[in-house]
Amino acid sequence: MLKSSLSPSSNELVISILDLVLSEGKPLDRAYSQHFSGLKLEPTEQGRITFVVGDILRRLNLYCYLSDVTPEEMARLGSRLLNVWHLFNELPLPKMQYSLQVDTADLASRIESAKAQPVLWDGCPDWLNQMGEAQMGDKWPAERAALNKPAKRFLRTNILKCTRDELANALRKEGVQTASVEGVDTALEVVSDSALFRTEAFKKGWFEQQDAGSQLVALALDAKPGMRVVDACAGAGGKTLSISAQMQGKGRLLAMDVEQWKLDNLKQRARRAGAHNVETRIIASSKTIKRLKLTADRVLLDVPCSGLGVLKRNPDAKWRDTPERLPVLVELQKHILQSYSRMVKVGGILVYATCSIMPEENRDQIDAFLAENKHFRFIEDETISPAETGFDGFYLAKLERISEE
């Protein structure tokens, strides 16, 4: 939470970033990269800017309603929305070169009206609320409210290089305060406003920034030293590196993806982490998967999904996505689960995972798969709830192959 108003230049940056996301559909991380590149911002000021942008996007429809500004008007009327944001958060009005005034009486009236509309107050678009109610019923309001909160900062201890206590002590000496996370042995929560990536601990590869819920997904694989393990949708490799640490760097860990640039990033991260058993491979065609049939002790399928469990961290997705995208993703998930499960050998374990909390992408997919694939048996599953844990939202299901077919 900010304790003082943004500077004039920071306000202009906030408006420009929001306009790039809302008018041009630019993903938030790319909008940040475009605007911060070349600027000599102090880490604290960059953090303040990203906090305000994130908070506005998490409850965009609320702030648009309170300021009477549409997303399409951000470039022209964004100063009024920012003034409303400051007043709503009990901060002095910021100084800006061009600033549209706010009718405080009208704002007070709008705030009272918004409080009587829970969906609006939680910053939830109508399409998402309808989906949540249909799929999650009585559980949805608590999850909806949890998803409008700022994401906490979690670290994963790289146990290839240090223990969690050693990491916490090293960070403390560099001015970073952390707290252990109950139920996740590798996790620390960062509780101070600190520049993590300038620390010696980061340079030495002692930690990765990774949500505690994401760490639970990787830990569920229960990979052992000497195993043959496949992370088949590895992306940039956060879970891959966690799995390598579980394996103590021993055995073969194959990280696969359809995008080479992600695997290139993973190689760099693996070198810093000392994860020397990681091998990357591009999925060029279905033949790449077929060649690995019945070879893996463990397979992680962290499939493409709606991302509706991680909206705290990626709030722009609420305003770029539509309900029509979900059926396309569900079909893709079904295809990946059916095809990539062939890599699991008899007695091996498959973990299917998403960063969604919607049953259609999660347990419904598993039930449909098991109905058609009697050579797998269900072990357990878990939905990691943002409302119950404070983590991002994830789903994981563990299956065992009991026969070849």
C-alpha positions in Angstrom: 0.0 0.0 0.0 1.3 3.5 -0.9 1.9 5.9 1.9 2.3 9.0 -0.3 1.1 10.2 -3.7 2.8 9.4 -6.9 5.1 11.9 -8.5 4.0 13.7 -11.7 6.3 11.6 -13.9 5.1 8.4 -12.2 1.5 9.4 -12.8 2.2 9.9 -16.5 3.8 6.5 -16.7 0.8 4.8 -15.0 -1.6 6.4 -17.5 0.7 5.4 -20.4 1.0 1.8 -19.3 -2.7 1.5 -18.7 -3.5 2.9 -22.1 -1.1 0.5 -23.8 -2.8 -2.5 -22.0 -6.4 -1.3 -22.4 -6.4 0.3 -25.9 -3.8 -1.8 -27.7 -4.3 -5.1 -25.8 -0.6 -5.3 -24.9 0.1 -7.9 -22.1 1.0 -6.1 -18.9 4.5 -7.5 -18.6 5.3 -6.3 -22.1 3.8 -2.9 -21.4 6.1 -2.6 -18.3 9.1 -3.6 -20.4 8.3 -1.1 -23.1 7.9 1.8 -20.6 10.7 1.0 -18.1 13.3 0.1 -20.7 16.0 2.8 -20.7 14.5 4.7 -17.7 16.7 5.1 -14.7 14.0 4.5 -12.1 14.8 3.7 -8.5 13.5 0.2 -7.7 11.2 1.6 -5.0 9.6 4.0 -7.5 9.2 1.3 -10.1 7.6 -0.8 -7.4 5.2 2.1 -6.6 4.2 2.4 -10.2 3.6 -1.3 -10.7 1.6 -1.4 -7.4 -0.8 1.3 -8.7 -1.1 -0.2 -12.2 -1.8 -3.6 -10.7 -4.3 -2.3 -8.2 -6.2 -0.4 -10.8 -6.4 -3.4 -13.2 -7.5 -5.7 -10.4 -10.6 -3.5 -9.9 -10.7 -1.7 -13.2 -14.5 -1.6 -13.6 -14.8 -0.2 -10.1 -12.4 2.6 -10.6 -13.9 3.3 -14.1 -17.3 3.6 -12.5 -16.1 5.8 -9.6 -14.3 8.2 -12.0 -16.9 8.0 -14.9 -14.0 7.1 -17.3 -14.2 4.2 -19.7 -11.1 2.0 -20.5 -11.0 3.5 -24.0 -10.7 7.0 -22.6 -7.6 6.3 -20.5 -5.2 8.4 -22.5 -7.5 11.4 -22.5 -9.2 11.1 -19.0 -6.7 9.0 -17.1 -5.8 11.8 -14.8 -9.3 11.9 -13.4 -9.2 8.1 -12.7 -5.8 8.5 -11.0 -7.2 11.3 -8.8 -10.1 9.1 -7.9 -7.7 6.2 -7.1 -5.7 8.5 -4.7 -8.8 9.8 -3.0 -10.3 6.3 -2.7 -7.1 5.1 -1.0 -7.1 8.1 1.3 -4.0 9.7 -0.3 -3.5 13.4 -1.1 -4.3 14.3 -4.7 -1.1 14.0 -6.8 0.4 16.8 -8.8 0.1 16.4 -12.5 0.7 18.8 -15.4 -2.8 18.2 -16.8 -5.3 17.1 -14.2 -9.0 16.7 -14.4 -10.8 17.5 -11.2 -13.0 15.2 -9.2 -16.5 16.0 -7.8 -16.0 14.7 -4.2 -19.7 14.6 -3.5 -20.4 12.6 -6.6 -17.5 10.3 -5.7 -18.8 9.6 -2.3 -22.2 8.8 -3.7 -20.7 6.4 -6.3 -18.7 4.7 -3.6 -21.8 4.0 -1.6 -23.6 2.7 -4.7 -20.6 0.4 -5.6 -20.5 -1.1 -2.1 -24.0 -2.4 -2.7 -22.8 -4.2 -5.9 -20.4 -7.0 -4.7 -19.4 -8.0 -8.3 -18.4 -4.4 -9.1 -16.8 -3.9 -5.7 -14.6 -7.0 -6.3 -13.5 -5.7 -9.7 -15.0 -8.7 -11.6 -16.2 -8.5 -15.2 -19.7 -9.8 -15.7 -18.6 -12.7 -18.0 -16.2 -14.0 -15.3 -18.7 -13.7 -12.6 -21.3 -15.7 -14.6 -18.7 -18.4 -15.2 -17.6 -18.5 -11.6 -21.2 -18.8 -10.3 -22.0 -21.5 -12.9 -18.9 -23.6 -12.1 -18.1 -22.9 -8.4 -21.5 -22.0 -6.9 -21.3 -20.9 -3.3 -17.5 -21.0 -3.3 -17.2 -18.4 -6.0 -17.8 -15.1 -4.0 -14.9 -15.8 -1.6 -12.6 -16.6 -4.5 -13.8 -13.6 -6.5 -12.9 -11.3 -3.5 -9.5 -13.0 -3.0 -8.6 -12.5 -6.6 -8.8 -8.7 -6.3 -6.1 -8.6 -3.6 -2.5 -7.8 -4.4 -0.3 -10.9 -5.0 2.1 -11.7 -2.2 5.8 -12.2 -3.0 7.1 -15.7 -2.5 10.5 -17.2 -3.0 11.4 -20.8 -3.6 14.6 -21.8 -1.8 17.0 -23.5 -4.2 17.9 -26.5 -2.1 20.6 -27.4 -4.5 22.6 -24.6 -2.9 21.2 -23.7 0.5 18.5 -24.4 3.1 15.5 -22.2 3.7 17.0 -21.0 7.0 20.3 -20.2 5.3 18.5 -18.2 2.6 16.4 -16.3 5.1 19.5 -15.4 7.1 21.4 -14.3 4.0 18.5 -12.1 2.8 18.2 -10.6 6.3 21.8 -9.4 6.2 20.9 -7.7 2.9 17.9 -6.0 4.3 15.2 -8.3 3.0 12.8 -9.6 5.6 11.0 -12.9 5.0 8.7 -15.3 6.8 8.4 -19.1 6.5 5.3 -20.4 4.8 3.4 -23.1 6.6 2.9 -26.2 4.6 5.4 -25.3 1.9 8.9 -26.3 3.1 10.7 -24.5 0.3 8.8 -21.2 0.5 9.6 -17.8 2.0 7.2 -14.9 1.9 8.9 -11.5 1.4 7.4 -9.1 3.9 9.6 -6.0 3.3 9.8 -3.7 0.3 13.1 -4.9 -1.1 14.9 -5.1 -4.4 15.3 -8.9 -4.5 17.2 -9.2 -7.8 20.0 -7.0 -6.6 20.9 -9.3 -3.7 23.9 -11.5 -3.6 21.7 -14.4 -2.7 19.9 -14.0 -6.1 23.2 -13.6 -8.0 24.4 -16.9 -6.4 21.2 -18.7 -7.5 19.9 -19.3 -4.0 16.3 -18.6 -4.8 13.7 -18.1 -7.5 10.6 -15.9 -7.2 7.8 -18.4 -7.4 4.3 -18.4 -5.8 3.9 -20.9 -3.0 1.0 -22.6 -4.8 3.1 -23.1 -7.8 5.8 -24.7 -5.6 3.1 -27.1 -4.3 2.4 -28.2 -7.8 6.0 -29.1 -8.5 6.4 -30.8 -5.1 3.4 -33.0 -5.9 5.4 -34.7 -8.6 7.6 -36.3 -5.9 10.6 -36.6 -8.2 13.5 -38.7 -6.8 17.2 -38.6 -7.6 18.1 -40.9 -10.6 14.6 -40.8 -12.1 13.7 -40.0 -15.7 11.3 -37.0 -15.5 9.6 -35.0 -18.2 8.2 -31.4 -17.7 6.3 -31.4 -20.9 4.9 -27.8 -20.9 7.9 -26.2 -19.2 7.6 -22.6 -20.3 10.4 -20.6 -18.8 10.9 -23.3 -16.3 10.0 -22.3 -12.7 8.6 -25.7 -11.9 11.4 -27.4 -13.9 14.0 -25.9 -11.6 12.0 -26.9 -8.5 11.9 -30.5 -9.8 15.6 -30.5 -10.5 16.2 -29.6 -6.8 13.9 -32.4 -5.7 16.1 -34.7 -7.8 19.3 -33.3 -6.2 20.5 -32.7 -9.7 20.7 -36.5 -10.3 18.9 -38.3 -13.1 17.5 -37.0 -16.3 15.1 -34.0 -16.4 13.7 -33.2 -19.8 12.1 -29.8 -20.2 9.9 -29.4 -23.3 7.9 -26.7 -24.9 6.6 -25.5 -28.2 8.4 -22.1 -28.0 12.2 -22.0 -28.2 12.6 -18.6 -26.6 11.1 -20.0 -23.4 13.5 -22.9 -23.4 16.5 -20.5 -24.0 15.4 -18.5 -20.9 15.2 -21.8 -19.0 18.8 -22.7 -19.9 20.1 -19.4 -18.5 18.1 -19.9 -15.3 19.2 -23.5 -14.9 22.9 -22.5 -15.2 22.5 -19.9 -12.4 20.6 -22.4 -10.2 23.1 -25.2 -10.7 20.4 -27.4 -12.2 22.8 -29.4 -14.3 20.5 -32.3 -15.0 18.0 -30.2 -17.1 17.9 -30.9 -20.8 15.7 -28.8 -23.1 13.9 -30.0 -26.2 11.5 -28.2 -28.5 8.3 -30.0 -29.4 8.6 -29.8 -33.1 5.8 -32.3 -33.9 3.8 -35.2 -32.5 6.8 -37.4 -33.3 8.7 -35.7 -30.4 6.2 -37.1 -28.0 5.8 -40.5 -29.6 9.6 -41.2 -29.4 9.3 -40.9 -25.6 6.4 -43.4 -25.2 6.5 -45.4 -21.9 9.9 -44.0 -20.9 9.2 -41.6 -18.0 9.0 -42.2 -14.2 7.3 -38.8 -13.8 5.5 -36.5 -16.2 4.3 -33.0 -15.3 1.6 -31.5 -17.6 1.3 -27.9 -16.6 -1.1 -27.3 -19.5 -2.1 -24.0 -21.2 -5.2 -22.7 -19.3 -7.3 -19.6 -18.7 -5.1 -18.4 -15.9 -8.2 -17.6 -13.8 -6.4 -18.7 -10.7 -3.6 -16.1 -11.1 -5.5 -13.0 -11.7 -4.0 -11.3 -8.7 -0.6 -11.5 -10.5 -2.0 -11.0 -14.1 -5.0 -8.7 -13.6 -4.9 -7.5 -17.2 -6.2 -10.9 -18.3 -9.7 -10.1 -16.9 -10.0 -7.3 -19.4 -8.4 -9.0 -22.4 -10.0 -12.4 -22.2 -13.5 -13.5 -23.2 -15.6 -16.5 -22.3 -15.3 -17.8 -25.9 -11.6 -18.6 -25.2 -12.3 -21.2 -22.6 -13.8 -24.0 -24.9 -10.7 -23.6 -27.2 -8.4 -24.1 -24.2 -10.4 -27.1 -22.9 -10.0 -28.9 -26.2 -6.3 -28.2 -26.2 -5.9 -29.5 -22.6 -7.8 -32.6 -23.6 -5.5 -33.2 -26.5 -2.3 -32.6 -24.5 -3.5 -34.9 -21.7 -4.4 -37.7 -24.1 -1.3 -37.4 -26.2 1.4 -36.6 -23.7 0.3 -39.1 -21.1 1.8 -41.8 -23.5 5.2 -40.8 -22.1 4.5 -42.3 -18.6 5.8 -45.8 -18.1 3.9 -48.5 -16.2 4.1 -47.6 -12.5 5.0 -44.0 -13.4 3.1 -40.9 -12.1 1.4 -38.2 -14.2 0.6 -34.9 -12.6 -1.9 -32.8 -14.6 -1.9 -29.1 -13.5 -3.4 -25.7 -14.3 -3.3 -22.2 -12.9 -7.1 -22.1 -13.0 -9.7 -22.8 -10.3 -12.5 -23.6 -12.8 -13.7 -27.3 -12.6 -14.2 -27.4 -16.4 -10.4 -27.2 -16.8 -9.6 -29.3 -13.8 -11.5 -32.2 -12.3 -13.8 -32.4 -15.3 -10.9 -33.0 -17.6 -9.5 -35.7 -15.3 -12.8 -37.5 -15.0 -13.2 -37.5 -18.8 -9.7 -38.8 -19.3 -10.1 -41.6 -16.8 -13.3 -42.7 -18.4 -11.5 -43.3 -21.7 -8.1 -44.5 -20.3 -8.6 -47.5 -18.0 -4.8 -48.0 -17.9 -4.5 -45.0 -15.6 -5.8 -44.9 -12.0 -6.7 -41.8 -10.0 -4.5 -41.1 -6.9 -5.5 -37.7 -5.6 -6.2 -34.1 -6.6 -6.2 -30.7 -5.0 -7.5 -27.2 -5.8 -5.2 -24.6 -4.3 -7.7 -21.9 -3.3 -6.7 -18.2 -3.3 -9.4 -17.5 -0.7 -8.2 -20.3 1.7 -4.4 -20.0 1.3 -3.6 -16.4 0.1 -1.6 -18.1 -2.7 -2.4 -18.0 -6.4 -4.9 -20.5 -7.5 -3.9 -23.9 -9.0 -5.2 -27.3 -9.6 -3.2 -30.6 -9.6 -4.2 -34.2 -10.1 -2.0 -37.3 -9.7 -2.5 -40.4 -11.8 -0.6 -43.6 -12.1 -0.2 -45.7 -15.2 -1.1 -49.3 -14.2 -0.8 -51.0 -17.7 0.5 -50.2 -21.1 -3.1 -49.9 -22.6 
